[in-house]
Amino acid sequence: MMLSLPVMAQDVNNTTMLSGTIAHVRDGDTIEVDGVAIRLSALDCPENGTRKGNQATKVAQQFQGSQTQFELTGAKT
């Protein structure tokens, strides 16, 4: 069973920070923090279902359950 801390967002100098627990890894460059999908900027991993994409997802899964903090840019992909 995985427990996660509540997502906390705060505005610091016009920058929104999000902190919480990585609850799920969608693929090599997309994770979920308490149901909020986070696409990691400057990272472009191959898609799941390919050899390299599956490998990238395995690497990202090592961080599942970890505490994290993000600066949200508002960019949409």
N, C-alpha and C positions, 0 to 999 in steps of 0.2 A: 504494500500500500504506500502510495506517495502522498505526502502532505505538502502543501505549498503555502507560502505566506501570501497575504493579500497584496495585490498589485498596488504600488504607491506611485502616484505621478505628482510631480511638483514642477512649478515653473521657476527656473533659476535664470535670471537675466535674459528673459525671453526665449529660453531653451527649455523644452519639456524633458524631464528626466523620468524614466520608468524603472522601478526596481521590483524584483520578485524572484520566483523560482522558475527555472526552465522546466516546464511541465511536459512538453512534447517536442520532438524534433520531426518536422515535416520532411525535410530533405537537407542537403548539405549547406544551404544558405538561408533556410527559413525555420524559425523555431516558434514556439508558443510560450508565452509567459502568462499563466493563469487565463488562458483563452484568448489572449491578444496575440495575433500573428505578427511576428517581427521578421522583416527581411533584412539580413545583414548587408549593409552597404559595402561597396567596393569588393564584393565577393560574388562571383558568377560561377556556380558549380553546375556540372552536367546534371541532367534530370535523372530521377530514380528510374530504374528499369534498364539503365545502361551500366556497364561494368564500372566506369569511373564515377557515375552518379551514385551508385550503391556504396562505393568505397567512401565517397565524400560524406554520405549520410552516416555511415558507421563512425567516422571520425567525429562528426558533430554530436552523435549520441553519447559520446563520452562525457559531455557536459550536462546531460539530462539530470535534473535533480539539484543542480548547482544554483547558488544565489548569483544574481546578475544585476547589472545596472546599465541602462541604455540612455543615450541621448536621442530623442525622437526628432527627426528632421521634417516629418510631414510628407516626405516624398512617397509617391504611390508607384507601384510596379505592377 
